[in-house]
């Protein structure tokens, strides 16, 4: 016998640890993707505002 044999059977629809961990991981991944997207949009917006103001040195092209 194992220790799990003493637990009552789980009812359908009852949350379990594996499902909760998967949901938490999904929320973290979506949050990181959202953070990356907002950062990229803000960076692009800053460059676009610089260009719109007539400047030509808005992006570092890495010229050596």
CHARMM-style PDB file with segment names, atoms N, HN, CA, C and O in Angstrom:
ATOM      1  N   UNK     1       0.829  -1.196   0.000  1.00  0.00      PROA
ATOM      2  CA  UNK     1       0.000   0.000   0.000  1.00  0.00      PROA
ATOM      3  C   UNK     1       0.867   1.251   0.000  1.00  0.00      PROA
ATOM      4  O   UNK     1       1.941   1.282   0.602  1.00  0.00      PROA
ATOM      5  N   UNK     2       0.392   2.258  -0.671  1.00  0.00      PROA
ATOM      6  HN  UNK     2      -0.480   2.232  -1.160  1.00  0.00      PROA
ATOM      7  CA  UNK     2       1.095   3.535  -0.682  1.00  0.00      PROA
ATOM      8  C   UNK     2       0.329   4.538   0.154  1.00  0.00      PROA
ATOM      9  O   UNK     2      -0.804   4.291   0.568  1.00  0.00      PROA
ATOM     10  N   UNK     3       0.957   5.661   0.393  1.00  0.00      PROA
ATOM     11  HN  UNK     3       1.877   5.862   0.056  1.00  0.00      PROA
ATOM     12  CA  UNK     3       0.327   6.706   1.205  1.00  0.00      PROA
ATOM     13  C   UNK     3      -0.888   7.298   0.501  1.00  0.00      PROA
ATOM     14  O   UNK     3      -1.788   7.815   1.163  1.00  0.00      PROA
ATOM     15  N   UNK     4      -0.931   7.232  -0.823  1.00  0.00      PROA
ATOM     16  HN  UNK     4      -0.199   6.811  -1.361  1.00  0.00      PROA
ATOM     17  CA  UNK     4      -2.041   7.815  -1.562  1.00  0.00      PROA
ATOM     18  C   UNK     4      -3.312   6.994  -1.460  1.00  0.00      PROA
ATOM     19  O   UNK     4      -4.391   7.493  -1.782  1.00  0.00      PROA
ATOM     20  N   UNK     5      -3.212   5.739  -1.017  1.00  0.00      PROA
ATOM     21  HN  UNK     5      -2.336   5.334  -0.755  1.00  0.00      PROA
ATOM     22  CA  UNK     5      -4.394   4.884  -0.929  1.00  0.00      PROA
ATOM     23  C   UNK     5      -5.347   5.325   0.179  1.00  0.00      PROA
ATOM     24  O   UNK     5      -6.517   4.944   0.157  1.00  0.00      PROA
ATOM     25  N   UNK     6      -4.886   6.108   1.135  1.00  0.00      PROA
ATOM     26  HN  UNK     6      -3.935   6.418   1.152  1.00  0.00      PROA
ATOM     27  CA  UNK     6      -5.716   6.528   2.253  1.00  0.00      PROA
ATOM     28  C   UNK     6      -6.542   7.763   1.957  1.00  0.00      PROA
ATOM     29  O   UNK     6      -7.424   8.112   2.741  1.00  0.00      PROA
ATOM     30  N   UNK     7      -6.276   8.436   0.837  1.00  0.00      PROA
ATOM     31  HN  UNK     7      -5.559   8.152   0.201  1.00  0.00      PROA
ATOM     32  CA  UNK     7      -7.030   9.652   0.507  1.00  0.00      PROA
ATOM     33  C   UNK     7      -8.357   9.291  -0.143  1.00  0.00      PROA
ATOM     34  O   UNK     7      -8.454   8.291  -0.855  1.00  0.00      PROA
ATOM     35  N   UNK     8      -9.378  10.104   0.101  1.00  0.00      PROA
ATOM     36  HN  UNK     8      -9.299  10.916   0.679  1.00  0.00      PROA
ATOM     37  CA  UNK     8     -10.650   9.845  -0.590  1.00  0.00      PROA
ATOM     38  C   UNK     8     -10.500  10.175  -2.069  1.00  0.00      PROA
ATOM     39  O   UNK     8      -9.650  10.985  -2.438  1.00  0.00      PROA
ATOM     40  N   UNK     9     -11.307   9.563  -2.911  1.00  0.00      PROA
ATOM     41  HN  UNK     9     -11.998   8.905  -2.612  1.00  0.00      PROA
ATOM     42  CA  UNK     9     -11.206   9.852  -4.355  1.00  0.00      PROA
ATOM     43  C   UNK     9     -11.557  11.311  -4.642  1.00  0.00      PROA
ATOM     44  O   UNK     9     -12.402  11.908  -3.976  1.00  0.00      PROA
ATOM     45  N   UNK    10     -10.891  11.862  -5.642  1.00  0.00      PROA
ATOM     46  HN  UNK    10     -10.204  11.377  -6.183  1.00  0.00      PROA
ATOM     47  CA  UNK    10     -11.117  13.254  -6.021  1.00  0.00      PROA
ATOM     48  C   UNK    10     -12.396  13.345  -6.835  1.00  0.00      PROA
ATOM     49  O   UNK    10     -12.653  12.520  -7.712  1.00  0.00      PROA
ATOM     50  N   UNK    11     -13.198  14.369  -6.530  1.00  0.00      PROA
ATOM     51  HN  UNK    11     -12.990  15.040  -5.818  1.00  0.00      PROA
ATOM     52  CA  UNK    11     -14.438  14.573  -7.270  1.00  0.00      PROA
ATOM     53  C   UNK    11     -14.139  15.235  -8.608  1.00  0.00      PROA
ATOM     54  O   UNK    11     -13.196  16.021  -8.695  1.00  0.00      PROA
ATOM     55  N   UNK    12     -14.907  14.945  -9.652  1.00  0.00      PROA
ATOM     56  HN  UNK    12     -15.673  14.306  -9.581  1.00  0.00      PROA
ATOM     57  CA  UNK    12     -14.700  15.621 -10.943  1.00  0.00      PROA
ATOM     58  C   UNK    12     -14.887  17.126 -10.796  1.00  0.00      PROA
ATOM     59  O   UNK    12     -15.807  17.585 -10.120  1.00  0.00      PROA
ATOM     60  N   UNK    13     -14.013  17.878 -11.431  1.00  0.00      PROA
ATOM     61  HN  UNK    13     -13.266  17.505 -11.980  1.00  0.00      PROA
ATOM     62  CA  UNK    13     -14.085  19.334 -11.375  1.00  0.00      PROA
ATOM     63  C   UNK    13     -13.348  19.937 -10.202  1.00  0.00      PROA
ATOM     64  O   UNK    13     -13.243  21.160 -10.106  1.00  0.00      PROA
ATOM     65  N   UNK    14     -12.840  19.121  -9.317  1.00  0.00      PROA
ATOM     66  HN  UNK    14     -12.926  18.128  -9.395  1.00  0.00      PROA
ATOM     67  CA  UNK    14     -12.092  19.607  -8.153  1.00  0.00      PROA
ATOM     68  C   UNK    14     -10.663  19.934  -8.587  1.00  0.00      PROA
ATOM     69  O   UNK    14     -10.025  19.109  -9.241  1.00  0.00      PROA
ATOM     70  N   UNK    15     -10.140  21.120  -8.240  1.00  0.00      PROA
ATOM     71  HN  UNK    15     -10.658  21.790  -7.708  1.00  0.00      PROA
ATOM     72  CA  UNK    15      -8.791  21.482  -8.678  1.00  0.00      PROA
ATOM     73  C   UNK    15      -7.733  20.575  -8.054  1.00  0.00      PROA
ATOM     74  O   UNK    15      -7.888  20.093  -6.932  1.00  0.00      PROA
ATOM     75  N   UNK    16      -6.660  20.354  -8.802  1.00  0.00      PROA
ATOM     76  HN  UNK    16      -6.534  20.745  -9.713  1.00  0.00      PROA
ATOM     77  CA  UNK    16      -5.554  19.568  -8.266  1.00  0.00      PROA
ATOM     78  C   UNK    16      -4.271  20.373  -8.374  1.00  0.00      PROA
ATOM     79  O   UNK    16      -4.246  21.416  -9.028  1.00  0.00      PROA
ATOM     80  N   UNK    17      -3.220  19.908  -7.748  1.00  0.00      PROA
ATOM     81  HN  UNK    17      -3.240  19.061  -7.217  1.00  0.00      PROA
ATOM     82  CA  UNK    17      -1.964  20.664  -7.698  1.00  0.00      PROA
ATOM     83  C   UNK    17      -1.354  20.819  -9.083  1.00  0.00      PROA
ATOM     84  O   UNK    17      -0.808  21.876  -9.398  1.00  0.00      PROA
ATOM     85  N   UNK    18      -1.436  19.792  -9.913  1.00  0.00      PROA
ATOM     86  HN  UNK    18      -1.880  18.933  -9.657  1.00  0.00      PROA
ATOM     87  CA  UNK    18      -0.833  19.861 -11.250  1.00  0.00      PROA
ATOM     88  C   UNK    18      -1.531  20.907 -12.116  1.00  0.00      PROA
ATOM     89  O   UNK    18      -0.876  21.667 -12.829  1.00  0.00      PROA
ATOM     90  N   UNK    19      -2.841  20.941 -12.054  1.00  0.00      PROA
ATOM     91  HN  UNK    19      -3.373  20.324 -11.475  1.00  0.00      PROA
ATOM     92  CA  UNK    19      -3.599  21.928 -12.823  1.00  0.00      PROA
ATOM     93  C   UNK    19      -3.345  23.341 -12.336  1.00  0.00      PROA
ATOM     94  O   UNK    19      -3.248  24.270 -13.136  1.00  0.00      PROA
ATOM     95  N   UNK    20      -3.238  23.504 -11.035  1.00  0.00      PROA
ATOM     96  HN  UNK    20      -3.316  22.748 -10.385  1.00  0.00      PROA
ATOM     97  CA  UNK    20      -2.960  24.818 -10.465  1.00  0.00      PROA
ATOM     98  C   UNK    20      -1.579  25.302 -10.869  1.00  0.00      PROA
ATOM     99  O   UNK    20      -1.410  26.475 -11.205  1.00  0.00      PROA
ATOM    100  N   UNK    21      -0.587  24.421 -10.842  1.00  0.00      PROA
ATOM    101  HN  UNK    21      -0.724  23.469 -10.569  1.00  0.00      PROA
ATOM    102  CA  UNK    21       0.764  24.794 -11.240  1.00  0.00      PROA
ATOM    103  C   UNK    21       0.816  25.148 -12.725  1.00  0.00      PROA
ATOM    104  O   UNK    21       1.504  26.093 -13.110  1.00  0.00      PROA
ATOM    105  N   UNK    22       0.103  24.406 -13.553  1.00  0.00      PROA
ATOM    106  HN  UNK    22      -0.456  23.638 -13.239  1.00  0.00      PROA
ATOM    107  CA  UNK    22       0.070  24.694 -14.993  1.00  0.00      PROA
ATOM    108  C   UNK    22      -0.584  26.054 -15.251  1.00  0.00      PROA
ATOM    109  O   UNK    22      -0.123  26.816 -16.101  1.00  0.00      PROA
ATOM    110  N   UNK    23      -1.649  26.353 -14.524  1.00  0.00      PROA
ATOM    111  HN  UNK    23      -2.024  25.734 -13.834  1.00  0.00      PROA
ATOM    112  CA  UNK    23      -2.321  27.648 -14.690  1.00  0.00      PROA
ATOM    113  C   UNK    23      -1.413  28.785 -14.249  1.00  0.00      PROA
ATOM    114  O   UNK    23      -1.359  29.826 -14.905  1.00  0.00      PROA
ATOM    115  N   UNK    24      -0.702  28.597 -13.149  1.00  0.00      PROA
ATOM    116  HN  UNK    24      -0.746  27.752 -12.616  1.00  0.00      PROA
ATOM    117  CA  UNK    24       0.219  29.624 -12.674  1.00  0.00      PROA
ATOM    118  C   UNK    24       1.343  29.843 -13.683  1.00  0.00      PROA
ATOM    119  O   UNK    24       1.716  30.985 -13.952  1.00  0.00      PROA
ATOM    120  N   UNK    25       1.882  28.772 -14.240  1.00  0.00      PROA
ATOM    121  HN  UNK    25       1.579  27.845 -14.022  1.00  0.00      PROA
ATOM    122  CA  UNK    25       2.940  28.895 -15.244  1.00  0.00      PROA
ATOM    123  C   UNK    25       2.425  29.632 -16.478  1.00  0.00      PROA
ATOM    124  O   UNK    25       3.135  30.464 -17.044  1.00  0.00      PROA
ATOM    125  N   UNK    26       1.210  29.337 -16.892  1.00  0.00      PROA
ATOM    126  HN  UNK    26       0.634  28.662 -16.433  1.00  0.00      PROA
ATOM    127  CA  UNK    26       0.632  30.015 -18.051  1.00  0.00      PROA
ATOM    128  C   UNK    26       0.461  31.507 -17.783  1.00  0.00      PROA
ATOM    129  O   UNK    26       0.735  32.324 -18.662  1.00  0.00      PROA
ATOM    130  N   UNK    27       0.016  31.868 -16.596  1.00  0.00      PROA
ATOM    131  HN  UNK    27      -0.207  31.204 -15.883  1.00  0.00      PROA
ATOM    132  CA  UNK    27      -0.160  33.279 -16.245  1.00  0.00      PROA
ATOM    133  C   UNK    27       1.191  33.997 -16.244  1.00  0.00      PROA
ATOM    134  O   UNK    27       1.289  35.130 -16.713  1.00  0.00      PROA
ATOM    135  N   UNK    28       2.227  33.348 -15.722  1.00  0.00      PROA
ATOM    136  HN  UNK    28       2.148  32.427 -15.341  1.00  0.00      PROA
ATOM    137  CA  UNK    28       3.565  33.958 -15.702  1.00  0.00      PROA
ATOM    138  C   UNK    28       4.079  34.162 -17.118  1.00  0.00      PROA
ATOM    139  O   UNK    28       4.622  35.221 -17.432  1.00  0.00      PROA
ATOM    140  N   UNK    29       3.913  33.159 -17.979  1.00  0.00      PROA
ATOM    141  HN  UNK    29       3.471  32.299 -17.725  1.00  0.00      PROA
ATOM    142  CA  UNK    29       4.381  33.279 -19.367  1.00  0.00      PROA
ATOM    143  C   UNK    29       3.627  34.398 -20.090  1.00  0.00      PROA
ATOM    144  O   UNK    29       4.239  35.187 -20.810  1.00  0.00      PROA
ATOM    145  N   UNK    30       2.334  34.470 -19.911  1.00  0.00      PROA
ATOM    146  HN  UNK    30       1.836  33.829 -19.327  1.00  0.00      PROA
ATOM    147  CA  UNK    30       1.544  35.532 -20.552  1.00  0.00      PROA
ATOM    148  C   UNK    30       1.965  36.896 -20.015  1.00  0.00      PROA
ATOM    149  O   UNK    30       2.059  37.859 -20.776  1.00  0.00      PROA
ATOM    150  N   UNK    31       2.217  36.985 -18.716  1.00  0.00      PROA
ATOM    151  HN  UNK    31       2.141  36.203 -18.098  1.00  0.00      PROA
ATOM    152  CA  UNK    31       2.673  38.246 -18.129  1.00  0.00      PROA
ATOM    153  C   UNK    31       4.014  38.690 -18.694  1.00  0.00      PROA
ATOM    154  O   UNK    31       4.198  39.868 -18.998  1.00  0.00      PROA
ATOM    155  N   UNK    32       4.957  37.755 -18.838  1.00  0.00      PROA
ATOM    156  HN  UNK    32       4.807  36.797 -18.591  1.00  0.00      PROA
ATOM    157  CA  UNK    32       6.261  38.096 -19.413  1.00  0.00      PROA
ATOM    158  C   UNK    32       6.133  38.519 -20.872  1.00  0.00      PROA
ATOM    159  O   UNK    32       6.793  39.464 -21.303  1.00  0.00      PROA
ATOM    160  N   UNK    33       5.294  37.831 -21.631  1.00  0.00      PROA
ATOM    161  HN  UNK    33       4.757  37.063 -21.281  1.00  0.00      PROA
ATOM    162  CA  UNK    33       5.075  38.201 -23.031  1.00  0.00      PROA
ATOM    163  C   UNK    33       4.449  39.596 -23.127  1.00  0.00      PROA
ATOM    164  O   UNK    33       4.820  40.386 -23.994  1.00  0.00      PROA
ATOM    165  N   UNK    34       3.522  39.889 -22.257  1.00  0.00      PROA
ATOM    166  HN  UNK    34       3.220  39.247 -21.552  1.00  0.00      PROA
ATOM    167  CA  UNK    34       2.890  41.208 -22.245  1.00  0.00      PROA
ATOM    168  C   UNK    34       3.903  42.288 -21.889  1.00  0.00      PROA
ATOM    169  O   UNK    34       3.918  43.352 -22.507  1.00  0.00      PROA
ATOM    170  N   UNK    35       4.750  42.024 -20.898  1.00  0.00      PROA
ATOM    171  HN  UNK    35       4.738  41.159 -20.395  1.00  0.00      PROA
ATOM    172  CA  UNK    35       5.791  42.975 -20.517  1.00  0.00      PROA
ATOM    173  C   UNK    35       6.733  43.234 -21.691  1.00  0.00      PROA
ATOM    174  O   UNK    35       7.080  44.383 -21.965  1.00  0.00      PROA
ATOM    175  N   UNK    36       7.152  42.166 -22.391  1.00  0.00      PROA
ATOM    176  HN  UNK    36       6.871  41.233 -22.169  1.00  0.00      PROA
ATOM    177  CA  UNK    36       8.044  42.322 -23.541  1.00  0.00      PROA
ATOM    178  C   UNK    36       7.361  43.145 -24.643  1.00  0.00      PROA
ATOM    179  O   UNK    36       7.984  44.030 -25.230  1.00  0.00      PROA
ATOM    180  N   UNK    37       6.094  42.858 -24.922  1.00  0.00      PROA
ATOM    181  HN  UNK    37       5.588  42.139 -24.446  1.00  0.00      PROA
ATOM    182  CA  UNK    37       5.380  43.570 -25.977  1.00  0.00      PROA
ATOM    183  C   UNK    37       5.239  45.052 -25.643  1.00  0.00      PROA
ATOM    184  O   UNK    37       5.448  45.900 -26.510  1.00  0.00      PROA
ATOM    185  N   UNK    38       4.890  45.373 -24.413  1.00  0.00      PROA
ATOM    186  HN  UNK    38       4.719  44.684 -23.708  1.00  0.00      PROA
ATOM    187  CA  UNK    38       4.736  46.779 -24.017  1.00  0.00      PROA
ATOM    188  C   UNK    38       6.082  47.494 -24.090  1.00  0.00      PROA
ATOM    189  O   UNK    38       6.145  48.647 -24.518  1.00  0.00      PROA
ATOM    190  N   UNK    39       7.161  46.825 -23.676  1.00  0.00      PROA
ATOM    191  HN  UNK    39       7.110  45.889 -23.329  1.00  0.00      PROA
ATOM    192  CA  UNK    39       8.494  47.434 -23.747  1.00  0.00      PROA
ATOM    193  C   UNK    39       8.891  47.700 -25.193  1.00  0.00      PROA
ATOM    194  O   UNK    39       9.433  48.763 -25.498  1.00  0.00      PROA
ATOM    195  N   UNK    40       8.631  46.758 -26.079  1.00  0.00      PROA
ATOM    196  HN  UNK    40       8.191  45.895 -25.831  1.00  0.00      PROA
ATOM    197  CA  UNK    40       8.971  46.930 -27.490  1.00  0.00      PROA
ATOM    198  C   UNK    40       8.164  48.068 -28.110  1.00  0.00      PROA
ATOM    199  O   UNK    40       8.702  48.858 -28.886  1.00  0.00      PROA
ATOM    200  N   UNK    41       6.898  48.153 -27.777  1.00  0.00      PROA
ATOM    201  HN  UNK    41       6.462  47.512 -27.146  1.00  0.00      PROA
ATOM    202  CA  UNK    41       6.053  49.223 -28.318  1.00  0.00      PROA
ATOM    203  C   UNK    41       6.510  50.588 -27.807  1.00  0.00      PROA
ATOM    204  O   UNK    41       6.549  51.552 -28.571  1.00  0.00      PROA
ATOM    205  N   UNK    42       6.856  50.677 -26.523  1.00  0.00      PROA
ATOM    206  HN  UNK    42       6.825  49.893 -25.903  1.00  0.00      PROA
ATOM    207  CA  UNK    42       7.336  51.955 -25.972  1.00  0.00      PROA
ATOM    208  C   UNK    42       8.650  52.371 -26.616  1.00  0.00      PROA
ATOM    209  O   UNK    42       8.851  53.550 -26.910  1.00  0.00      PROA
ATOM    210  N   UNK    43       9.545  51.418 -26.838  1.00  0.00      PROA
ATOM    211  HN  UNK    43       9.382  50.461 -26.600  1.00  0.00      PROA
ATOM    212  CA  UNK    43      10.820  51.718 -27.475  1.00  0.00      PROA
ATOM    213  C   UNK    43      10.601  52.198 -28.908  1.00  0.00      PROA
ATOM    214  O   UNK    43      11.207  53.181 -29.336  1.00  0.00      PROA
ATOM    215  N   UNK    44       9.751  51.517 -29.633  1.00  0.00      PROA
ATOM    216  HN  UNK    44       9.260  50.719 -29.285  1.00  0.00      PROA
ATOM    217  CA  UNK    44       9.443  51.931 -31.007  1.00  0.00      PROA
ATOM    218  C   UNK    44       8.796  53.315 -31.023  1.00  0.00      PROA
ATOM    219  O   UNK    44       9.078  54.129 -31.902  1.00  0.00      PROA
ATOM    220  N   UNK    45       7.936  53.572 -30.054  1.00  0.00      PROA
ATOM    221  HN  UNK    45       7.707  52.910 -29.340  1.00  0.00      PROA
ATOM    222  CA  UNK    45       7.275  54.875 -29.959  1.00  0.00      PROA
ATOM    223  C   UNK    45       8.290  55.991 -29.705  1.00  0.00      PROA
ATOM    224  O   UNK    45       8.179  57.077 -30.274  1.00  0.00      PROA
ATOM    225  N   UNK    46       9.277  55.721 -28.853  1.00  0.00      PROA
ATOM    226  HN  UNK    46       9.368  54.839 -28.391  1.00  0.00      PROA
ATOM    227  CA  UNK    46      10.293  56.731 -28.560  1.00  0.00      PROA
ATOM    228  C   UNK    46      11.109  57.052 -29.810  1.00  0.00      PROA
ATOM    229  O   UNK    46      11.400  58.216 -30.085  1.00  0.00      PROA
ATOM    230  N   UNK    47      11.475  56.021 -30.559  1.00  0.00      PROA
ATOM    231  HN  UNK    47      11.239  55.075 -30.336  1.00  0.00      PROA
ATOM    232  CA  UNK    47      12.221  56.249 -31.806  1.00  0.00      PROA
ATOM    233  C   UNK    47      11.354  57.005 -32.798  1.00  0.00      PROA
ATOM    234  O   UNK    47      11.836  57.919 -33.467  1.00  0.00      PROA
ATOM    235  N   UNK    48      10.087  56.640 -32.905  1.00  0.00      PROA
ATOM    236  HN  UNK    48       9.695  55.897 -32.362  1.00  0.00      PROA
ATOM    237  CA  UNK    48       9.197  57.318 -33.849  1.00  0.00      PROA
ATOM    238  C   UNK    48       9.014  58.789 -33.469  1.00  0.00      PROA
ATOM    239  O   UNK    48       8.986  59.649 -34.350  1.00  0.00      PROA
ATOM    240  N   UNK    49       8.889  59.088 -32.191  1.00  0.00      PROA
ATOM    241  HN  UNK    49       8.912  58.389 -31.475  1.00  0.00      PROA
ATOM    242  CA  UNK    49       8.772  60.484 -31.754  1.00  0.00      PROA
ATOM    243  C   UNK    49      10.035  61.261 -32.084  1.00  0.00      PROA
ATOM    244  O   UNK    49       9.961  62.424 -32.479  1.00  0.00      PROA
ATOM    245  N   UNK    50      11.185  60.637 -31.928  1.00  0.00      PROA
ATOM    246  HN  UNK    50      11.246  59.691 -31.608  1.00  0.00      PROA
ATOM    247  CA  UNK    50      12.458  61.273 -32.251  1.00  0.00      PROA
ATOM    248  C   UNK    50      12.527  61.597 -33.742  1.00  0.00      PROA
ATOM    249  O   UNK    50      12.917  62.699 -34.128  1.00  0.00      PROA
ATOM    250  N   UNK    51      12.148  60.632 -34.574  1.00  0.00      PROA
ATOM    251  HN  UNK    51      11.831  59.736 -34.261  1.00  0.00      PROA
ATOM    252  CA  UNK    51      12.164  60.850 -36.025  1.00  0.00      PROA
ATOM    253  C   UNK    51      11.171  61.937 -36.416  1.00  0.00      PROA
ATOM    254  O   UNK    51      11.469  62.786 -37.256  1.00  0.00      PROA
ATOM    255  N   UNK    52       9.994  61.908 -35.806  1.00  0.00      PROA
ATOM    256  HN  UNK    52       9.752  61.218 -35.123  1.00  0.00      PROA
ATOM    257  CA  UNK    52       8.970  62.910 -36.112  1.00  0.00      PROA
ATOM    258  C   UNK    52       9.412  64.320 -35.735  1.00  0.00      PROA
ATOM    259  O   UNK    52       8.944  65.295 -36.322  1.00  0.00      PROA
ATOM    260  N   UNK    53      10.312  64.434 -34.757  1.00  0.00      PROA
ATOM    261  HN  UNK    53      10.693  63.642 -34.280  1.00  0.00      PROA
ATOM    262  CA  UNK    53      10.783  65.755 -34.372  1.00  0.00      PROA
ATOM    263  C   UNK    53      11.872  66.271 -35.307  1.00  0.00      PROA
ATOM    264  O   UNK    53      12.348  67.393 -35.133  1.00  0.00      PROA
ATOM    265  N   UNK    54      12.271  65.477 -36.290  1.00  0.00      PROA
ATOM    266  HN  UNK    54      11.884  64.566 -36.431  1.00  0.00      PROA
ATOM    267  CA  UNK    54      13.229  65.937 -37.292  1.00  0.00      PROA
ATOM    268  C   UNK    54      14.668  65.547 -37.018  1.00  0.00      PROA
ATOM    269  O   UNK    54      15.559  65.945 -37.769  1.00  0.00      PROA
ATOM    270  N   UNK    55      14.921  64.794 -35.984  1.00  0.00      PROA
ATOM    271  HN  UNK    55      14.197  64.470 -35.375  1.00  0.00      PROA
ATOM    272  CA  UNK    55      16.294  64.391 -35.669  1.00  0.00      PROA
ATOM    273  C   UNK    55      16.710  63.210 -36.542  1.00  0.00      PROA
ATOM    274  O   UNK    55      15.875  62.445 -37.025  1.00  0.00      PROA
ATOM    275  N   UNK    56      18.019  63.084 -36.732  1.00  0.00      PROA
ATOM    276  HN  UNK    56      18.697  63.705 -36.340  1.00  0.00      PROA
ATOM    277  CA  UNK    56      18.540  61.999 -37.563  1.00  0.00      PROA
ATOM    278  C   UNK    56      19.395  61.024 -36.773  1.00  0.00      PROA
ATOM    279  O   UNK    56      19.871  60.037 -37.333  1.00  0.00      PROA
ATOM    280  N   UNK    57      19.599  61.272 -35.500  1.00  0.00      PROA
ATOM    281  HN  UNK    57      19.212  62.074 -35.045  1.00  0.00      PROA
ATOM    282  CA  UNK    57      20.442  60.390 -34.685  1.00  0.00      PROA
ATOM    283  C   UNK    57      19.604  59.631 -33.662  1.00  0.00      PROA
ATOM    284  O   UNK    57      19.999  59.514 -32.502  1.00  0.00      PROA
ATOM    285  N   UNK    58      18.453  59.115 -34.081  1.00  0.00      PROA
ATOM    286  HN  UNK    58      18.131  59.210 -35.023  1.00  0.00      PROA
ATOM    287  CA  UNK    58      17.524  58.490 -33.154  1.00  0.00      PROA
ATOM    288  C   UNK    58      17.890  57.036 -32.813  1.00  0.00      PROA
ATOM    289  O   UNK    58      17.582  56.546 -31.726  1.00  0.00      PROA
ATOM    290  N   UNK    59      18.536  56.377 -33.738  1.00  0.00      PROA
ATOM    291  HN  UNK    59      18.785  56.776 -34.621  1.00  0.00      PROA
ATOM    292  CA  UNK    59      18.863  54.956 -33.538  1.00  0.00      PROA
ATOM    293  C   UNK    59      20.359  54.790 -33.713  1.00  0.00      PROA
ATOM    294  O   UNK    59      20.944  55.267 -34.685  1.00  0.00      PROA
ATOM    295  N   UNK    60      20.979  54.096 -32.743  1.00  0.00      PROA
ATOM    296  HN  UNK    60      20.504  53.708 -31.953  1.00  0.00      PROA
ATOM    297  CA  UNK    60      22.410  53.797 -32.847  1.00  0.00      PROA
ATOM    298  C   UNK    60      22.575  52.632 -33.814  1.00  0.00      PROA
ATOM    299  O   UNK    60      22.097  51.529 -33.551  1.00  0.00      PROA
ATOM    300  N   UNK    61      23.254  52.876 -34.934  1.00  0.00      PROA
ATOM    301  HN  UNK    61      23.643  53.773 -35.147  1.00  0.00      PROA
ATOM    302  CA  UNK    61      23.423  51.853 -35.940  1.00  0.00      PROA
ATOM    303  C   UNK    61      24.667  51.010 -35.720  1.00  0.00      PROA
ATOM    304  O   UNK    61      24.929  50.080 -36.483  1.00  0.00      PROA
ATOM    305  N   UNK    62      25.433  51.326 -34.688  1.00  0.00      PROA
ATOM    306  HN  UNK    62      25.220  52.082 -34.068  1.00  0.00      PROA
ATOM    307  CA  UNK    62      26.628  50.552 -34.374  1.00  0.00      PROA
ATOM    308  C   UNK    62      27.745  50.755 -35.372  1.00  0.00      PROA
ATOM    309  O   UNK    62      28.520  49.830 -35.617  1.00  0.00      PROA
ATOM    310  N   UNK    63      27.852  51.934 -35.955  1.00  0.00      PROA
ATOM    311  HN  UNK    63      27.222  52.685 -35.756  1.00  0.00      PROA
ATOM    312  CA  UNK    63      28.923  52.222 -36.919  1.00  0.00      PROA
ATOM    313  C   UNK    63      30.243  52.252 -36.207  1.00  0.00      PROA
ATOM    314  O   UNK    63      30.378  52.841 -35.134  1.00  0.00      PROA
ATOM    315  N   UNK    64      31.220  51.611 -36.813  1.00  0.00      PROA
ATOM    316  HN  UNK    64      31.111  51.133 -37.685  1.00  0.00      PROA
ATOM    317  CA  UNK    64      32.554  51.547 -36.193  1.00  0.00      PROA
ATOM    318  C   UNK    64      33.493  52.536 -36.816  1.00  0.00      PROA
ATOM    319  OT1 UNK    64      34.655  52.620 -36.418  1.00  0.00      PROA
TER     320      UNK     64
END
